[in-house]
Amino acid sequence: MNVNDYAYSAEVIKVENPGTGDPTDTSRPESAYFLGVNRNKKSITVNFKHPDGVGILKRLVKESDVLIENFVPGKLDELGLGYETLREVNPRLIYASITGYGPDGPYAKRPGYDVITEAEAGLMYITGEPDGPPVKVGVAITDMTAGLYAHGAIIAALLARSRTNVGQKLDISLLESQVASLANIAHSYLIGGVEAQRWGTQHAAIVPYQAFPTKDAFIVVGAGNDRQFSKLVHKLGRGDLATDPKFATNAVRVKHRKELISLLSTLFKQHPTSYWLEALQPLGIPFAPVNNIQQTFEHPQVIHRQMIQEIDHPRAGKIRLTGIPVKYGHTKPSIRLPPPTLGQHTREVLEGFLGYEREEVERFVKEGVV
């Protein structure tokens, strides 16, 4: 999720350390990760520990709507850039703080890492095969979830500000975002006292609803009701299963899950995935191949919805990035800027946006302020 993709007519400025830049990326700007998450941003470098650097940042805050930071709680306060200080500079500022555990409590000072939060907040425990170990999700999902919660919170705070003319501080943590994202799993425990378990691709309460091995790969098939189950087993050549007392309703299919899945798996293995995709298409039941990443980006609907965008980068050349997943009826979000090189826009922002004289910017450069 890139907030900057939706910042229609807004400028997103990434503030980095002079000389080193983003500490999480050591191979910029050619790193695929860096290129993927930094489009539509401008980059300036500022030394937070220099008094003039703090002055530059306060001047930038005065002209800004939103500040997003992910320092360990208390660090920016030590540098004179905490919320209470900056609200005096700009009372309308939305100050979004993303941390591992929130600004207070026994874990507040711990740094946040996606895989640690997946383990600590229950996600890893419920992910994986029933008879296998816990596994992490294939992408940094708790980082992304926290970003999505931050995105919504910022929009809500801007709406509130339009009514009150006052900004506010937003605290978003990886831990709280992941706990909230446990959704029905959380409430099965909180309300019913039911401990969760790993199901792999299976559904706890619907059978069949999972991935099956085919002759050459895997396919995911679901039968959300008894009518769909009947259609499926007839297509598989085992229409008798639809009236079998052990499988006729979902309730009994759940009880006899292991036996039924074994039967269906044997049937699916008789033909390649392409055969089943064509055979299942007319039935009106949910199904899909398990695509690798190449197949995902070759998917006709992905292409049609413009989820691959090509842009020119000054050092990496032509690069392809994921497109924007939300389409607007009137405003048109777009990839307006390629990912920046380190400090690429420092002079532009300081002189053009903040009004510093060129001579003063030259002094900042010589003294290591920017």
N, C-alpha and C positions, 0 to 999 in steps of 0.2 A: 504494500500500500504506500503510495507516494502522495502525501498531502499536497505537495507542490504541483501535482498534475491538475488538481481541482482548484488551485488558487487563481481563479480567473482574474486576469488583469492585476495580479499581485506579484510582488517581488519576494522571493525566498532567498535569504542570504545565510550561507553556512559560515560560521566563524571558526577558524582553525588556528592551530599553533604555528607561528612562523618557523619555516625550515622543515618541520616534521609532518605537519598536517594531521589528518585523521589517524589516531593511534591504532585503530582496528584494521588499517589497511597499509601493508608494507610494500605493495607493488603498484600503487596508483601511478598514472590514471588508467593503465591498461587492465587492471583487475576487473574481471567480469562482475564480481560482486559490487565493487565501487561504481562501475559504470551503470549497473542496473538500478541503484537506489539514489543516485545523485543527479539525475536529469532534472531540468527546470530549476536548477539552483545556481546562485552566484557564490563564489568563494572569496572570502577575505581572510587575511591572517592578522591576528592581534595578540600581543603578549598580555595575558590576563594579569600577570604579576607586576607589570610596570604601571605606575600611576597614570601615565598618559594613555596606556592601553585601557585602563578602567574608564578613563574619561571618554575615550572613543566609543566604548560600548554603551556608556550612559547616554551619549549623544545619539547613538543608533536607537537605543530603547525609546528615547523621547519621540522619535519619528515612526515608531513601529506599533503594530496592533497586537502582535503575538510574539512571545519568546518561548522557545522549546529547549529544555536542557535535560541532560541525563547524568549529572554529576552525583556522587555519593551525597546524601543529605548533609547539609551544613557547609559543604566546600565552597559554594558560591557566596555564602554569608561571610566566610572568612576573607574572601577576596573583595568584599564590599559590593557584591552583585546579587545579594539575596532579594527575596520578594519585597520585604518591608522597606528596603532601601530604594529599590527601583520603582515601587508604587509612588514614592515621593517625586520621582523624576517624571513619571507618566501614570497618573491615576487611572487611565483607561486601559492600561496594559493587561493582557491575558497572559499569565505566567504559567506555562505548563511544565510540570516537573515529572519526569519519568524515571523511576528508580526500581530497584529490585524488590523492596519490601515496604516502601512508604517512608514518610519522614519521622515517624516515631515508633515506639514499641521496641521489644528486645532484639529484633533483627534489623533495626533501621540502618545501622552502619554497614551492613554486609553488602557487597556488590552483587548485582544481578546478572545471572547468566541463563540463557534459555534452557539448556539441558538440565541445569540444576533445578530450575523452577518446574520443569516437566516432572521431575522426580518428586520434588517436595510437595507439589500441589495436586498430586493424584493422577495426572495425565498418563505418566509412564506406567503406572500400576495397571491401568485399564487398557493399555495398548499392547498388542502382541497376540500370539496364538494361545489358546487355553492351556496347553501343556508346555508352553515355552516361557522364556524369561521376559521380564518387562523390556520394551523397546521404545526408543524415542521416535517421534514423528519425523518424517523425511525432510521437513523444512523447519526453520526456527519459528515454530508456530506461536509460542508464548510471546516472543518479541513482536510478531505481527499482530497478535491479538491486543497487546498493550497499545500498539500504534493505532489500531482501529478504534479502541476505546478513547484514546487521546484525540483522535480526529473528530469523533462525535462530540466529545466534551468541549473541544475548542469551538466548534460550530454553535453549540448550545450557549456557551459563555459569550460569544459574539452577539447572539440573539438577545441574551439578557442585557448586555451592555447597550444595545440599541434602545432599550427601554429605561435603563437606570443611568446611563452615561458613566458607569463605573466598571472597571475591570475586576479581575479576581485571580487567585492562585488556584491551579488545578493540580491535584496530586494523583498520579496514575502509577501503579506498581505492577510488575510482572506477576507477583504472587496473587494479588487481588483479581487481576484480569483473568488469570488461569482458573482460580477458584470459581469465579462467576461463570466461566465457560464450561464448567462441568455439567451445567444445565440439568437435564433429567436425572443424570447419575447422582448429582448432588442431592436432589430432592427425594430420590428414592431412599437415600440414607437419612436425610434430615427428617422426613415425614414418616417413612416406613421402617427406618432402622435396618435397611437392606444394604449389606456390604456389596460393593461391585466386584466384578471379575473380568478377566480378559476373554474376549470372544473372537479375536482375529477379525475376519471379514463377516462373521455371522451376526445375526440380530438376536438379541436375547429373547424376544417375544414373537418373532415371525419366522416361520420355516416353510420353504427354503428362502433365504435372502442372504446370499453370500457369493464368493468367488468359487468357481469350479475349474479343475484342470481340463483342458481340451487335448486334442491329439498333439497340438504344437504350442499351446500357450495357456492363457486363462481367460475366463469370461465371468462376469458378474451377472447373476440372474436373481430376480426377486419375484415372489408370488405373494402379493399383499393380501389376497383374499382367496377363498376356496374356488371361486370361478376362474381366477387366473391360474391357480394350481392345476385345475382340470385341463385348461388349455395347454399348459406346459407339458404335462405328462402324456397327453394325447400326441403332441408333436414329437415327443421322445419315443413314441411307440409303446408306451406303457399306460394306456388309458385305464387299465384295471386299478392302478394306484389311486385314482380319483374316488373310487368307491370302497377301497380297502378300509375296514374299520380302524386300522392303525394310522391312516393318513387322510381320511375323508375331510376332516376339519383341522383348522390351524391348531386348536388346543391339543388334539391328539398328535399332530405332527411335531409339536414342541416336545411332547413326552417321548416320542420315538425318533427324535432328531438324528441320532447317530446312525440308525438303520437306514433311514430314508436318504440321508446325505451320501451314504456309501453306495446305495443303489443309483442315485442320480449321477454321482461322480463317474461310475462305470459307464453310464450311457453317454455322458458328455465327452469322455475320452475316445469315443469311437470315431469322431470327426474333428477336423481342424476348426479353429475359431471362425474363419471366414464362412464355413458351412453354417454354423449356428447363427451367425449374424444375419444371414439371409433367411434362414428357416424361422427365426423368432420374430422377424420384422412385422409380419401381418397379425401377430397375436394380440398386440396391445398390452403387453406386459413389460415391466422395466428390465432392461438388459444393456450391457455395454462390454466392450473388450477392455482388458487391462492394458492400457497403452503405455509404452515407454515415452520418454520425453520427445524423441524425434516424431513418433506417431502423434503425440499430442499437438505439436506445432504443424503437422500436416493434416490435421483434422479439418474437414471442409467448413464446419461451423466456426471454428477458431479463425480460419482465414477470412471467412465472410464477415465476421464481426471485427475485423481489423485488429486482432490481438497480437500482431507482429508489426512493429514499426521500424523503419530504417532511417537512420540519421547520420550526419557527418560529424566526426569528432576530430579536433585539430591534431591529435597525436595518434589516436587509435585508428583513424580512417573511418570507412563506412562500418557502422555497427548496427546490429538488430537488437531491439529491446522489446519487452512485453508491452502491449498496447494498454489503453485505459479501459478498465472493465465497466465503468458506468458511462452510459451515453445520455447526454442531456438534450432536451427538446429545443432549447434556444441557445444558451451559452454552449460553446464547443471547447471543452478542455483539449489540450494538445501538448505534444512534446515540443516546446518552444525553444529550449536551450539544450545543447549537449552537456553531459557531465563536465564540470569545470576542472581546469588544472589548478594546482595549489596557489591560492592568492591571486588568481587570474583577474579578479574584479576589485582588488583592494583600492587601487587609485581611482577607479571609476566611482566606487561607492563613497570613498572619503571626500573626493573633490566634487563629484557631481551630485551626490545625494545628501551628504552631510555638510558640505560647504567649506571644507578645509582648503586653505591656500596651498598651491603646489609646493612652495618653499617649506611649509610646515610638514607636509607629507614626506618630503625629502629628508627632513630632520628625523622624522619617525623611522624611516628606513635605516638611516645611519646609526641610530641609537638602539635598533632592535625592537622597536615598539610594534612595528608591522613587518 
